[in-house]
Amino acid sequence: MQILKTIDAIRQVRWAELSLSWGLVPTMGFLHAGHLSLVERACQENDRVGVSIFVNPTQFNDAQDLEVYPRDMDRDLALLKEAGADLVWTPEPETVYPSGYQSYVEVEEVTTLLEGAARPGHFRGVTTVVAKLFNVFQPNRAYFGQKDAQQVAVIKQMVRDLNFNLDIVVCPIARDHDGLALSSRNSNLSPIAREQATCLYRALNAAQSAFAQGERQAESLRFIMIDLIASTPLARLDYVSVADPISLVELEEITDHALLSMAVFVDNTRLIDNVIIGE
Ligand code: PAF
């Protein structure tokens, strides 16, 4: 596995054998089984797999959040080697955003809701860095987790709008034994907060069961989720949503499918989770 830092080095490897297909897995490191499932899927579907590890400063609207973002490069590289990655890009911030940098990619409506409303500027940072990663790697396919459902919707919109020539592959949410969605942020949870963090999964499950039993009013599903979070002592709801999975606009009635999603602070750690119902 090659570990490279510069853009030129990536391009040299990428274009050495023109006929090979490349899969890209963009990450911010501190890898868990969810990231590795993306790498494994990419290995199945491509001749070569590149992974980026870059804690992207422009997508953090809170400097403190950026500072405490967990990092462990040695462990990440060992895991990627074992998972079968061919190349890892670990750029310095100045390589991605050199002095004088002034270009950003901004997707409009779909970024104004949910995570976008709670974290102003977040998606501008995500789309900018992902567009740069696509330009540097020129992958045939790029792999993202369904856990960041809005990120997936935003990136798909950007790819459509700006005619990026690649396929976006979305992989299922990887969960712990008790249903908690895997996230690098879970490492910030105390043991008691970790126990209570399953409230997101339980709330989504409760709403999903109500839907399976015939409930079609979005507001009823929102109340079910809000109630369950409210009954969890360490949890504080940021938002709960029952929305169209592509536009992310809130629904009144579910006619075919819907994205149920939420963000919840458990202690001081902000967690997100989601499920698509009616597929
Ligand atoms: O999902 C993430 O880890 C990040 O948002 C991404 C896509 C790597 C961009 O920094």
Residues whose N, C-alpha, C, O or C-beta is under 5 A from the ligand:
A	BS01	PAF	P26 T27 M28 F54 N56 V126 V129
